Amino acid sequence: MARVLVVTTSLGTKWEAYSQALLQATVPEWDRVVVDGRSGWAPTRFIEYVIDKDVDYIVHVDEDCFVESREALLSLIHCFEENPNYVAAGIPDGW
């Protein structure tokens, strides 16, 4: 089984608690790191918190992203395992 770390940069909103609760319920075996982004927020600041982690995959989940499908997440990880040339996947951020 792949070792996966979920990282979230948070501005301390109420949405973080909901998002993290859903992640815990959906993929309880994955480790999670919440980075406090209230001071010095930057889009890639989370990297310094995860660069030395011994994991196979890092999944960045915004604090206002609500993950509900375990099957979709596991399918995505499987896709990466089957296609080592894939290095990133994402969805539009609403802009």
ABEGO torsion letter per residue (X at the ends): XBBBBBBBBBAGBAAAAAAAAAAAAABAABBBBBBBAABGBBAAAAAAAAAABBBABBBBBBAABBBABAAAAAAAAAAAAABAABABBBBBAGX
